[in-house]
Amino acid sequence: MPDDAMPGTSFADLRLGDFVARLASAEPVPGGGSASAVAASLGAALVAMVAALSQGRPKYADHAALHKRAIEVGQRLSRRFLELADEDAAAYARFAAAAKLPKETDQERSARSMALAVAARAASEVPLATVEACLELVVTAEVLAGRSNVNASSDLNVAAQLGEAAARGAAENVLVNLPAVGDEEFSGEATAKVMDWLDTIATLAAETHQAVRSGSPRDPVPA
């Protein structure tokens, strides 16, 4: 739940205009991490929409199982990304609170440093999960290209592009928080994962774009 939200609410409960207004305000949350997750949620919803628009159409009957699975993935991810938007805001709020801890004595400075490291790790792990979920989103979009309703193919391309943009945005939040974690092994592993996932996502997004532009049908995904 966002630190500045009403108890029991989340970004998912806000009207779109209210979320945008909060994003444009001087409040520290929501920020780039939450915005990235919300963008990815829209991309996941588009994946579900394209699959739903393909269901029950004789022309795409060979891909019925794929469409069913893509709807489930898109709907699940769209919900998960909104949860991640909340988690990102909460993680940043904890980091900001740790930064405000007293640091007059050695004991206070030690406690503050430990609290900052713990909070920074969480502030890295949440956007890291967002990048990983974006990979699943773009994988699903790429698989649907050429195997779904051609009239909604541009929406599929938008889904992949939103997934890539969201992944890059979330990755920035991972990388900016890692130095404060104070764990070289964790930082190295997280950085390697982010870079690898971003490369894969970029490739898949480009392949989705190419498949959409070609307009050529593709064979069913092997069972």
C-alpha positions as CSV (number, residue, x, y, z in Angstrom):
1,M,0.0,0.0,0.0
2,P,1.4,3.4,-0.8
3,D,2.7,5.3,2.2
4,D,0.4,8.3,1.4
5,A,-2.7,6.3,0.5
6,M,-5.8,5.8,2.5
7,P,-5.7,2.7,4.7
8,G,-6.9,-0.4,2.8
9,T,-6.4,1.2,-0.6
10,S,-3.9,0.7,-3.3
11,F,-3.0,2.3,-6.6
12,A,-5.3,-0.2,-8.3
13,D,-8.2,1.4,-6.4
14,L,-7.5,4.9,-7.7
15,R,-9.0,6.5,-10.8
16,L,-6.5,6.9,-13.5
17,G,-6.6,10.7,-13.3
18,D,-6.0,10.6,-9.5
19,F,-3.0,8.3,-10.0
20,V,-1.6,10.6,-12.7
21,A,-2.2,13.6,-10.4
22,R,-0.3,12.0,-7.6
23,L,2.5,11.1,-9.9
24,A,2.8,14.7,-11.0
25,S,2.8,16.0,-7.4
26,A,5.7,16.8,-5.1
27,E,5.1,13.7,-3.1
28,P,7.9,11.1,-3.4
29,V,5.5,8.3,-4.1
30,P,4.4,7.1,-6.6
31,G,7.6,7.5,-8.5
32,G,9.3,5.9,-11.5
33,G,9.2,2.4,-10.2
34,S,5.4,2.5,-9.6
35,A,4.9,4.2,-13.0
36,S,6.9,1.5,-14.7
37,A,4.8,-1.2,-13.1
38,V,1.5,0.5,-14.0
39,A,2.7,0.8,-17.6
40,A,3.5,-2.9,-17.6
41,S,0.1,-3.7,-16.2
42,L,-1.5,-1.9,-19.2
43,G,0.7,-4.0,-21.5
44,A,-0.3,-7.2,-19.8
45,A,-4.0,-6.2,-20.1
46,L,-3.5,-5.7,-23.9
47,V,-2.0,-9.2,-24.2
48,A,-5.1,-10.6,-22.5
49,M,-7.3,-8.5,-24.8
50,V,-5.7,-9.6,-28.0
51,A,-6.0,-13.2,-26.9
52,A,-9.6,-12.7,-26.0
53,L,-10.3,-11.2,-29.4
54,S,-8.9,-14.3,-31.0
55,Q,-10.9,-16.9,-29.1
56,G,-13.7,-18.7,-30.8
57,R,-12.6,-17.5,-34.3
58,P,-12.3,-20.4,-36.8
59,K,-9.4,-18.7,-38.5
60,Y,-7.3,-19.1,-35.3
61,A,-8.7,-22.4,-34.0
62,D,-5.3,-24.1,-34.2
63,H,-4.1,-21.6,-31.5
64,A,-7.0,-22.0,-29.1
65,A,-4.9,-23.4,-26.3
66,L,-2.4,-20.6,-26.7
67,H,-5.1,-18.0,-26.5
68,K,-6.5,-19.5,-23.3
69,R,-3.1,-19.5,-21.7
70,A,-2.3,-16.0,-22.8
71,I,-5.5,-14.6,-21.3
72,E,-4.6,-16.3,-18.0
73,V,-1.1,-14.9,-18.1
74,G,-2.1,-11.4,-19.2
75,Q,-4.8,-11.1,-16.5
76,R,-2.5,-12.5,-13.8
77,L,0.4,-10.2,-14.8
78,S,-1.9,-7.2,-15.0
79,R,-2.9,-7.7,-11.3
80,R,0.7,-8.5,-10.3
81,F,2.1,-5.4,-11.8
82,L,-0.4,-3.3,-9.9
83,E,0.7,-5.1,-6.7
84,L,4.3,-4.3,-7.6
85,A,3.4,-0.6,-8.0
86,D,2.2,-0.6,-4.4
87,E,5.2,-2.6,-3.2
88,D,7.6,-0.2,-5.0
89,A,6.1,2.8,-3.3
90,A,6.1,1.1,0.1
91,A,9.8,0.1,-0.4
92,Y,10.8,3.6,-1.2
93,A,8.9,4.9,1.8
94,R,10.8,2.6,4.1
95,F,14.1,3.7,2.5
96,A,13.2,7.4,3.0
97,A,12.2,6.7,6.6
98,A,15.6,5.0,7.2
99,A,17.4,7.9,5.7
100,K,15.8,10.2,8.3
101,L,17.0,8.1,11.3
102,P,19.2,10.0,13.8
103,K,23.0,9.8,13.2
104,E,24.5,11.7,16.1
105,T,26.2,8.8,17.8
106,D,28.2,5.8,16.6
107,Q,25.3,3.6,17.7
108,E,22.8,5.7,15.9
109,R,24.9,5.8,12.7
110,S,25.4,2.0,12.8
111,A,21.6,1.4,13.3
112,R,20.9,3.9,10.5
113,S,23.4,2.2,8.1
114,M,21.9,-1.2,8.8
115,A,18.3,0.1,8.3
116,L,19.3,1.8,5.0
117,A,21.0,-1.4,3.7
118,V,17.9,-3.5,4.5
119,A,15.6,-0.9,2.9
120,A,17.8,-0.5,-0.1
121,R,17.8,-4.3,-0.7
122,A,14.0,-4.3,-0.7
123,A,13.9,-1.2,-2.9
124,S,16.1,-3.2,-5.4
125,E,14.2,-6.5,-5.1
126,V,10.8,-5.1,-6.0
127,P,11.8,-3.5,-9.3
128,L,13.9,-6.6,-10.0
129,A,10.7,-8.6,-9.8
130,T,9.0,-6.1,-12.1
131,V,11.7,-6.6,-14.7
132,E,11.4,-10.4,-14.5
133,A,7.6,-10.1,-14.8
134,C,8.1,-7.9,-17.9
135,L,10.1,-10.7,-19.4
136,E,7.1,-13.0,-19.1
137,L,4.9,-10.3,-20.5
138,V,7.0,-9.8,-23.6
139,V,7.5,-13.5,-24.1
140,T,3.7,-14.0,-24.2
141,A,3.3,-11.1,-26.6
142,E,5.9,-12.5,-29.0
143,V,4.4,-15.9,-29.0
144,L,1.0,-14.4,-29.8
145,A,2.3,-12.5,-32.8
146,G,1.2,-14.2,-36.0
147,R,-1.1,-16.5,-34.0
148,S,-3.8,-14.1,-33.0
149,N,-6.4,-11.8,-34.4
150,V,-4.6,-9.7,-37.1
151,N,-7.0,-6.8,-36.5
152,A,-5.5,-6.4,-33.0
153,S,-1.9,-6.9,-34.0
154,S,-1.0,-3.3,-33.4
155,D,-2.2,-3.7,-29.8
156,L,0.1,-6.6,-29.4
157,N,3.0,-4.5,-30.6
158,V,2.0,-1.8,-28.1
159,A,2.0,-4.5,-25.3
160,A,5.5,-5.5,-26.2
161,Q,6.7,-2.0,-26.3
162,L,5.1,-1.1,-23.0
163,G,6.7,-4.2,-21.5
164,E,10.1,-3.2,-22.7
165,A,9.8,0.4,-21.6
166,A,8.5,-0.7,-18.1
167,A,11.4,-3.2,-17.8
168,R,14.0,-0.4,-18.6
169,G,12.3,1.9,-16.1
170,A,12.2,-0.7,-13.3
171,A,15.8,-1.6,-14.1
172,E,16.9,2.0,-13.4
173,N,15.4,1.6,-9.9
174,V,17.3,-1.6,-9.3
175,L,20.6,-0.2,-10.3
176,V,20.3,3.1,-8.4
177,N,19.6,1.3,-5.2
178,L,22.2,-1.4,-5.3
179,P,25.1,0.7,-4.1
180,A,23.3,1.4,-0.8
181,V,22.8,-2.4,-0.2
182,G,26.4,-2.9,0.7
183,D,26.4,-6.5,-0.6
184,E,28.7,-7.0,-3.6
185,E,27.6,-10.5,-4.3
186,F,23.9,-9.6,-4.3
187,S,24.6,-6.4,-6.3
188,G,26.6,-8.4,-8.9
189,E,24.0,-11.0,-9.3
190,A,21.1,-8.5,-9.5
191,T,23.0,-6.4,-12.1
192,A,23.7,-9.5,-14.2
193,K,20.1,-10.6,-14.1
194,V,18.8,-7.2,-15.1
195,M,21.2,-6.8,-18.0
196,D,20.4,-10.3,-19.3
197,W,16.7,-9.8,-19.0
198,L,16.8,-6.5,-20.7
199,D,18.7,-7.9,-23.6
200,T,16.2,-10.7,-24.0
201,I,13.2,-8.4,-23.6
202,A,14.6,-6.1,-26.3
203,T,15.1,-9.0,-28.7
204,L,11.6,-10.3,-28.1
205,A,10.1,-6.9,-28.5
206,A,11.9,-6.4,-31.8
207,E,10.8,-9.9,-32.9
208,T,7.2,-9.1,-32.0
209,H,7.4,-5.9,-34.0
210,Q,8.8,-7.7,-37.0
211,A,6.1,-10.5,-36.8
212,V,3.3,-7.9,-36.5
213,R,4.6,-5.9,-39.5
214,S,5.0,-8.9,-41.7
215,G,1.4,-10.0,-41.1
216,S,2.4,-13.6,-41.8
217,P,0.6,-16.4,-39.9
218,R,2.8,-18.6,-37.8
219,D,2.6,-22.3,-37.1
220,P,1.0,-23.4,-33.8
221,V,3.2,-23.5,-30.7
222,P,4.4,-27.1,-30.2
223,A,2.4,-28.8,-27.4
